[in-house]
Amino acid sequence: MVDAAIAKAGTTLRLQYRFEATPERVFHAWTQPEALRRWWCPAGWLPAEIAVDFRVGGGYRLSMVRERGVHLVTVEGRFLEIHPVHKLVYTWRWDGAFPDLPETRITVEFLPARGGTDLMLRQEALPLPVCVRHVTGWLDAFARIERLTGKPYARGLASTLHADQIAAGHPA
C-alpha cells in the first residue's frame, strides 16, 4: 500500500519544469502509448512493451531492454486519478531495477503558463538514497520530451524531503 510506504519512507521528490508547449501537448506525450514509445527510454535502451489502459483503476506497463543485451526493466502501476490535461496521480513500481524500492505514488500537474506549461511532478515514498537517481532520471526524461512538445527550460527546479525525513536527521 502506497500510503504505508509514504509514512515509512518519508522522502518526497518535487520537480517543476516549464515546457514551451501547451498543456494538451505535454499531457498527450505523458499519456499516449505512441508518444511514450518515442521518449520513454533513456540512451542505450529500446522500448519493449508500452501498454496503457488510460482510465481510473486502469494500469500501465512501460518496459525497455538494453540495446545490446537482454536485460529487461519495467515500470508499472495503476491510475488513481485522471483529470485530462490537468493532473494525473498513479502508482509506480519497478521490476528489474531497484529491487528493494517500495511502490511509490506520482502526481503530475500540467499548469498553463505564459508561453507554455509548468509541469509539477511529485514522487512520494522514495528512500533517500534512490531519490537522487530519480532526479537524474526525470530530468533526462524531460529533455527527451522536448523532441515531441517543443523547447523546454528549467524553472525553479528543486527536490525536497518529506517532513519526517528531516525530523529523522536527514539534511534538507
KOLSE-55845 format. One line per field, with one value per residue: residue number from 1; residue in three letters; x negated, y negated, z negated of N, C-alpha, C in turn. Coordinates in Angstrom, 3 decimals, decimal comma, padded with zeros to 6 digits. Last residue first. Layout:
KOLSE-55845
i: (NUM_...)
aa: (ALA_...)
nX: (X_...)
nY: (Y_...)
nZ: (Z_...)
caX: (X_...)
caY: (Y_...)
caZ: (Z_...)
cX: (X_...)
cY: (Y_...)
cZ: (Z_...)
//
This chain:
KOLSE-55845
i: (172_171_170_169_168_167_166_165_164_163_162_161_160_159_158_157_156_155_154_153_152_151_150_149_148_147_146_145_144_143_142_141_140_139_138_137_136_135_134_133_132_131_130_129_128_127_126_125_124_123_122_121_120_119_118_117_116_115_114_113_112_111_110_109_108_107_106_105_104_103_102_101_100_99_98_97_96_95_94_93_92_91_90_89_88_87_86_85_84_83_82_81_80_79_78_77_76_75_74_73_72_71_70_69_68_67_66_65_64_63_62_61_60_59_58_57_56_55_54_53_52_51_50_49_48_47_46_45_44_43_42_41_40_39_38_37_36_35_34_33_32_31_30_29_28_27_26_25_24_23_22_21_20_19_18_17_16_15_14_13_12_11_10_9_8_7_6_5_4_3_2_1)
aa: (ALA_PRO_HIS_GLY_ALA_ALA_ILE_GLN_ASP_ALA_HIS_LEU_THR_SER_ALA_LEU_GLY_ARG_ALA_TYR_PRO_LYS_GLY_THR_LEU_ARG_GLU_ILE_ARG_ALA_PHE_ALA_ASP_LEU_TRP_GLY_THR_VAL_HIS_ARG_VAL_CYS_VAL_PRO_LEU_PRO_LEU_ALA_GLU_GLN_ARG_LEU_MET_LEU_ASP_THR_GLY_GLY_ARG_ALA_PRO_LEU_PHE_GLU_VAL_THR_ILE_ARG_THR_GLU_PRO_LEU_ASP_PRO_PHE_ALA_GLY_ASP_TRP_ARG_TRP_THR_TYR_VAL_LEU_LYS_HIS_VAL_PRO_HIS_ILE_GLU_LEU_PHE_ARG_GLY_GLU_VAL_THR_VAL_LEU_HIS_VAL_GLY_ARG_GLU_ARG_VAL_MET_SER_LEU_ARG_TYR_GLY_GLY_GLY_VAL_ARG_PHE_ASP_VAL_ALA_ILE_GLU_ALA_PRO_LEU_TRP_GLY_ALA_PRO_CYS_TRP_TRP_ARG_ARG_LEU_ALA_GLU_PRO_GLN_THR_TRP_ALA_HIS_PHE_VAL_ARG_GLU_PRO_THR_ALA_GLU_PHE_ARG_TYR_GLN_LEU_ARG_LEU_THR_THR_GLY_ALA_LYS_ALA_ILE_ALA_ALA_ASP_VAL_MET)
nX: (-018,132_-019,525_-017,882_-016,634_-013,986_-012,914_-013,280_-011,451_-009,053_-008,712_-010,448_-012,603_-012,804_-014,366_-013,733_-013,698_-012,805_-012,864_-014,299_-012,496_-011,887_-010,580_-008,272_-007,373_-009,225_-011,688_-011,193_-011,345_-014,044_-014,094_-012,575_-014,368_-016,374_-014,877_-014,306_-016,944_-017,788_-015,886_-016,512_-018,952_-018,072_-016,482_-017,780_-018,359_-015,629_-012,930_-009,934_-007,324_-006,264_-006,904_-005,515_-005,873_-004,486_-005,101_-003,780_-003,769_-003,638_-003,389_-002,445_-000,923_001,154_-000,192_000,194_-001,111_-001,366_-002,349_-002,993_-004,105_-005,747_-006,614_-010,072_-012,995_-014,669_-015,506_-016,078_-014,765_-012,878_-010,313_-008,935_-005,931_-003,656_-000,330_000,794_002,548_002,551_004,139_004,894_005,641_008,066_007,392_007,400_006,032_004,751_003,611_000,906_-002,142_-005,613_-008,553_-011,158_-013,807_-015,844_-018,694_-019,975_-021,970_-022,083_-019,986_-017,908_-014,442_-011,480_-008,017_-005,414_-002,105_000,787_004,326_007,221_008,190_009,252_007,537_005,811_003,724_000,920_-002,240_-004,927_-007,750_-010,293_-012,382_-015,871_-018,807_-020,705_-019,063_-015,758_-012,407_-010,212_-009,730_-008,245_-006,400_-004,748_-003,331_-001,872_-000,451_000,006_-000,851_-002,728_-001,922_000,485_-000,575_-001,816_000,416_001,997_000,417_-001,798_-005,221_-007,762_-007,705_-009,318_-009,082_-009,795_-009,639_-010,166_-010,004_-009,940_-010,369_-009,100_-008,820_-006,413_-004,455_-004,634_-003,792_-001,121_-000,251_-000,638_-000,859)
nY: (-018,796_-015,886_-013,804_-013,518_-013,056_-015,390_-014,901_-012,852_-014,094_-015,912_-015,007_-017,165_-018,178_-019,576_-021,840_-024,470_-026,902_-025,732_-024,940_-024,799_-023,082_-023,269_-020,621_-017,977_-016,042_-016,765_-017,009_-014,555_-014,490_-016,173_-014,646_-012,510_-013,784_-014,326_-011,702_-010,771_-012,552_-011,878_-009,191_-009,423_-010,696_-008,647_-006,555_-007,321_-007,701_-006,056_-007,669_-008,545_-010,352_-012,788_-015,267_-017,792_-020,072_-021,981_-024,662_-025,398_-028,464_-031,224_-031,275_-028,115_-025,603_-022,705_-019,640_-017,497_-014,305_-012,216_-008,896_-006,743_-003,521_-000,441_-000,322_001,199_003,305_003,257_001,463_003,469_005,325_003,149_000,501_-001,254_-003,653_-005,036_-008,407_-011,131_-014,044_-016,953_-018,246_-016,698_-015,002_-013,674_-010,764_-008,802_-006,346_-003,852_-001,722_-000,349_000,147_000,467_002,776_004,047_006,678_007,522_008,499_006,586_003,617_002,006_003,292_002,530_001,667_001,054_000,029_000,286_-000,587_-000,162_-001,742_-003,375_-005,568_-004,886_-003,704_-001,445_-001,043_000,254_001,021_002,996_002,006_-000,579_-000,440_-002,218_-004,115_-006,814_-005,895_-005,768_-007,565_-008,742_-007,086_-005,797_-007,939_-008,209_-005,837_-005,920_-008,938_-010,523_-012,484_-013,673_-014,826_-016,780_-018,409_-019,264_-020,536_-022,668_-023,587_-024,461_-024,827_-023,783_-023,861_-022,017_-020,888_-018,189_-016,574_-013,648_-012,748_-010,207_-008,287_-005,523_-005,349_-006,847_-005,661_-003,067_-003,517_-004,405_-002,153_001,183)
nZ: (-004,660_-006,194_-008,522_-010,963_-011,075_-010,131_-007,436_-007,120_-007,677_-005,473_-002,494_-000,699_002,736_005,523_008,203_010,427_011,421_014,575_017,720_020,757_023,899_027,133_027,943_027,836_028,621_027,612_024,861_023,754_023,107_020,886_019,124_018,745_017,292_014,992_014,085_013,508_011,504_009,529_009,113_007,815_005,474_004,253_003,165_000,531_-000,592_000,974_001,780_001,356_004,272_006,520_008,440_010,811_012,877_015,627_017,134_020,533_022,346_022,316_019,072_018,431_017,118_015,692_014,911_012,431_011,187_008,645_007,762_005,234_005,180_003,726_002,592_003,724_004,002_006,739_009,076_011,754_012,269_011,860_009,885_009,766_008,954_009,321_010,030_011,163_013,173_014,538_017,047_019,165_017,268_014,498_012,809_010,210_010,341_012,461_011,547_012,941_013,750_015,565_016,253_018,115_019,180_020,872_023,064_025,397_026,374_025,545_022,928_022,946_021,120_020,534_018,804_018,250_016,363_015,667_014,203_012,274_014,715_017,789_020,092_020,129_022,040_022,744_024,347_024,318_025,182_026,434_025,545_024,410_024,856_023,253_021,971_023,197_023,792_026,287_027,998_026,421_025,749_028,172_028,217_025,688_023,896_021,717_022,225_024,568_023,619_021,910_023,811_025,339_023,375_022,484_025,209_024,694_023,397_020,034_016,951_013,984_010,771_008,480_005,472_003,609_000,315_-001,976_-003,703_-004,351_-005,983_-004,688_-002,182_-002,744_-003,368_-000,825_000,892_000,000)
caX: (-017,245_-019,572_-018,443_-018,015_-014,851_-012,842_-014,022_-012,867_-009,526_-008,998_-009,235_-012,390_-012,633_-013,888_-014,102_-013,943_-012,535_-012,423_-014,130_-013,576_-011,617_-011,786_-008,842_-006,484_-007,819_-011,580_-011,429_-010,002_-013,560_-014,857_-012,071_-013,086_-016,678_-015,428_-013,226_-016,080_-018,513_-016,000_-015,246_-018,908_-018,978_-015,899_-017,283_-019,463_-016,548_-014,015_-011,259_-007,756_-006,263_-007,011_-005,788_-005,918_-004,828_-004,852_-004,585_-003,208_-003,801_-004,316_-002,722_-001,834_000,911_000,384_-000,128_-000,176_-001,875_-001,346_-003,398_-002,960_-005,656_-005,755_-008,629_-012,212_-014,102_-014,744_-015,739_-015,658_-014,141_-010,588_-009,968_-006,707_-004,892_-001,354_000,668_001,996_002,533_003,494_004,585_004,866_007,425_008,088_007,137_006,824_005,615_004,048_002,306_-001,298_-004,186_-007,852_-009,766_-013,410_-014,541_-018,213_-018,600_-021,751_-022,990_-020,256_-019,202_-015,502_-012,574_-009,198_-006,412_-003,336_-000,175_002,904_006,507_008,144_009,043_008,781_005,929_005,180_001,601_-000,809_-004,332_-006,290_-009,898_-011,091_-014,827_-017,639_-021,156_-020,089_-017,000_-013,678_-010,358_-010,577_-009,257_-007,377_-005,637_-004,241_-002,742_-001,494_000,355_000,197_-002,835_-003,220_000,513_000,262_-002,636_-000,702_002,529_000,675_-000,526_-004,189_-007,192_-007,783_-008,483_-009,750_-008,990_-010,306_-009,336_-010,732_-009,120_-011,045_-009,139_-009,977_-007,662_-004,698_-004,928_-005,166_-002,008_-000,160_-001,465_000,000)
caY: (-019,235_-017,302_-013,915_-013,970_-011,911_-015,146_-015,988_-012,592_-013,105_-016,411_-014,964_-015,985_-018,448_-018,365_-021,551_-023,052_-026,544_-026,867_-024,657_-025,369_-023,417_-023,524_-021,948_-019,068_-015,897_-016,425_-018,209_-015,035_-013,686_-016,552_-015,947_-012,282_-013,222_-015,437_-012,594_-010,097_-012,463_-013,260_-009,525_-008,730_-011,401_-009,923_-006,380_-007,046_-008,807_-006,022_-007,274_-007,256_-010,099_-011,340_-014,885_-016,364_-019,882_-020,620_-024,311_-024,574_-027,020_-030,637_-032,154_-029,196_-026,595_-024,018_-020,324_-018,560_-015,212_-013,206_-010,060_-007,415_-004,944_-001,152_-000,089_-000,030_003,078_004,385_001,011_002,404_005,469_004,578_001,015_-000,152_-003,442_-004,306_-006,984_-010,513_-012,581_-016,252_-018,988_-017,889_-015,236_-014,924_-011,317_-009,980_-006,628_-005,244_-001,936_-000,842_000,375_-000,282_002,361_003,227_006,031_007,016_008,918_007,484_004,762_002,160_002,752_003,520_001,334_001,922_-000,549_001,082_-000,873_-000,032_-001,059_-001,949_-005,401_-005,130_-005,059_-001,371_-001,998_000,541_-000,225_003,002_003,398_-000,178_-000,421_-001,361_-002,749_-006,359_-006,679_-005,079_-006,892_-009,438_-007,975_-004,973_-007,347_-009,269_-006,167_-004,930_-008,160_-009,511_-011,754_-012,989_-013,779_-015,711_-017,759_-018,544_-019,414_-021,543_-023,658_-023,724_-025,788_-023,410_-024,577_-022,196_-021,792_-018,842_-017,554_-014,369_-013,205_-011,135_-009,678_-006,025_-004,704_-007,084_-007,087_-003,296_-002,995_-005,282_-003,340_000,000)
caZ: (-003,571_-005,819_-007,181_-010,946_-011,382_-011,576_-008,069_-006,834_-008,636_-006,820_-003,295_-001,516_001,318_004,869_006,822_010,276_010,048_013,773_016,294_019,960_022,504_026,340_028,099_027,435_029,004_029,041_025,675_024,107_024,243_022,083_019,568_019,423_018,615_015,789_014,520_014,484_012,781_010,028_009,761_009,113_006,390_004,676_004,536_001,467_-000,350_-000,001_002,271_000,798_002,834_006,340_007,056_010,540_011,471_015,196_015,968_019,472_022,274_023,274_020,198_018,052_018,165_015,423_016,162_012,784_012,218_009,030_008,546_005,857_004,885_004,659_002,456_003,733_002,670_006,196_007,725_011,268_012,980_011,961_010,771_009,216_009,724_008,594_010,317_009,958_013,091_013,422_015,826_019,477_018,566_014,815_014,138_010,599_009,201_012,384_011,897_011,868_013,928_014,522_016,416_016,968_019,284_019,584_022,861_024,274_026,529_026,973_023,365_022,976_022,029_020,466_019,696_018,183_017,425_015,433_015,277_011,974_013,280_017,051_019,565_020,012_021,175_022,658_023,868_024,215_025,370_025,867_026,573_024,173_024,644_024,200_021,989_022,949_022,507_025,314_028,590_027,136_024,740_027,735_029,366_025,977_025,086_021,524_020,965_024,548_024,646_021,370_022,795_025,976_024,162_021,578_024,496_025,419_024,335_021,443_017,913_015,269_011,587_009,603_006,179_004,648_001,433_-001,082_-004,047_-003,602_-006,370_-006,106_-002,337_-002,285_-004,407_-001,984_001,032_000,000)
cX: (-018,059_-018,631_-018,431_-018,657_-016,321_-013,752_-014,047_-013,727_-010,955_-009,519_-009,593_-011,101_-012,378_-013,820_-013,652_-014,406_-012,750_-012,129_-013,701_-013,262_-012,761_-011,426_-009,990_-006,999_-007,001_-010,141_-011,239_-010,102_-012,171_-014,391_-012,792_-012,498_-015,401_-015,803_-013,754_-014,967_-017,642_-016,664_-015,234_-017,603_-018,960_-016,768_-016,774_-019,028_-017,681_-015,066_-012,239_-009,071_-006,769_-007,217_-005,808_-006,266_-004,747_-005,356_-004,163_-004,221_-003,076_-004,471_-003,771_-002,067_000,035_000,102_000,558_-000,706_-000,777_-002,008_-002,178_-003,470_-004,409_-005,678_-007,865_-010,728_-013,231_-014,104_-014,935_-015,186_-015,150_-011,848_-009,996_-007,670_-005,690_-002,499_-000,407_001,967_001,982_003,622_003,757_004,433_006,872_007,462_008,023_006,411_006,543_005,048_002,655_000,127_-003,425_-006,371_-009,368_-012,013_-014,235_-016,921_-018,003_-020,282_-022,843_-021,126_-019,381_-016,781_-013,660_-010,221_-007,696_-004,274_-001,388_002,067_005,010_007,422_009,177_008,461_007,328_005,589_003,102_-000,177_-002,824_-005,847_-008,371_-010,794_-013,499_-016,647_-020,040_-020,547_-017,973_-014,878_-011,775_-010,895_-010,161_-008,521_-006,735_-005,229_-003,730_-002,420_-000,778_000,460_-001,914_-003,342_-000,795_000,324_-001,862_-001,543_001,404_001,207_-000,394_-002,927_-006,253_-007,157_-008,779_-008,811_-009,769_-009,309_-010,177_-009,760_-009,988_-010,130_-009,840_-010,168_-008,871_-006,043_-005,254_-005,556_-003,465_-001,063_-001,420_-000,898)
cY: (-019,709_-017,599_-015,369_-014,016_-012,274_-014,000_-015,778_-013,669_-012,676_-015,336_-015,294_-016,125_-017,140_-018,682_-020,161_-022,758_-025,068_-026,373_-025,913_-025,143_-024,218_-023,884_-022,116_-020,464_-017,163_-016,343_-017,922_-016,271_-014,120_-015,756_-016,398_-013,596_-012,991_-014,968_-013,739_-010,986_-011,837_-013,238_-010,968_-009,034_-010,751_-010,638_-007,702_-006,936_-008,475_-007,059_-007,177_-006,760_-008,692_-011,069_-013,363_-016,147_-018,391_-020,502_-022,908_-024,423_-026,363_-029,130_-031,501_-030,053_-027,716_-024,976_-021,688_-019,288_-016,214_-014,131_-010,923_-008,676_-005,508_-002,610_-000,806_000,296_001,833_004,147_002,080_002,013_004,392_004,712_002,538_000,371_-002,335_-003,986_-006,349_-009,022_-012,179_-014,738_-018,209_-018,654_-016,650_-015,391_-012,537_-010,383_-007,804_-005,409_-003,405_-000,978_-000,161_-000,098_001,455_002,696_005,294_006,213_008,409_007,782_005,650_003,382_002,987_002,842_002,394_001,484_000,255_000,542_000,012_-000,512_-001,051_-001,141_-003,913_-004,959_-005,339_-002,653_-001,770_-000,398_000,003_001,665_003,507_001,290_-000,032_-001,495_-001,754_-004,951_-006,107_-006,027_-006,396_-008,646_-008,642_-005,833_-006,519_-008,724_-007,277_-005,296_-007,210_-008,601_-010,537_-012,090_-012,984_-014,537_-016,586_-017,787_-018,589_-020,317_-022,496_-023,800_-025,041_-024,512_-024,088_-022,920_-022,054_-019,742_-018,196_-015,311_-014,031_-011,467_-010,642_-007,511_-005,342_-006,510_-007,383_-004,761_-003,227_-004,822_-004,214_-001,235)
cZ: (-002,406_-004,666_-006,755_-009,587_-011,292_-011,988_-009,569_-007,500_-008,342_-007,765_-004,743_-002,300_000,593_003,386_006,430_008,858_009,771_012,374_015,570_018,500_021,891_024,894_027,133_027,720_028,811_029,518_027,164_024,999_024,684_023,301_020,833_019,931_019,411_017,190_015,376_014,997_013,850_011,397_010,254_009,846_007,767_005,706_005,116_002,934_000,636_000,383_001,110_001,377_002,527_004,862_007,003_009,078_011,203_013,770_015,555_018,350_021,128_023,156_021,095_019,285_017,624_016,575_016,095_014,007_012,527_010,035_008,834_006,541_005,555_004,221_003,576_003,577_002,591_004,830_006,968_009,863_012,627_012,810_010,731_010,268_009,046_009,540_009,452_010,236_011,728_013,573_014,807_018,215_018,734_016,128_014,315_011,998_009,481_011,238_011,690_012,334_012,735_014,815_015,261_017,260_017,988_019,792_021,554_024,114_025,303_027,244_024,855_023,447_021,885_021,490_019,533_019,248_017,184_016,604_014,995_013,032_012,961_015,577_019,031_019,297_021,258_021,639_023,904_023,654_025,365_026,175_025,931_025,320_024,399_023,830_023,020_022,969_022,226_024,055_027,558_027,680_025,398_026,701_029,018_027,138_025,474_022,716_020,911_023,320_024,634_022,345_022,181_024,964_024,781_022,329_023,514_024,577_025,272_022,279_019,321_016,218_012,856_010,304_007,270_005,343_002,365_000,088_-003,117_-003,817_-005,681_-006,530_-003,795_-002,444_-004,023_-003,116_-000,213_000,000)
//
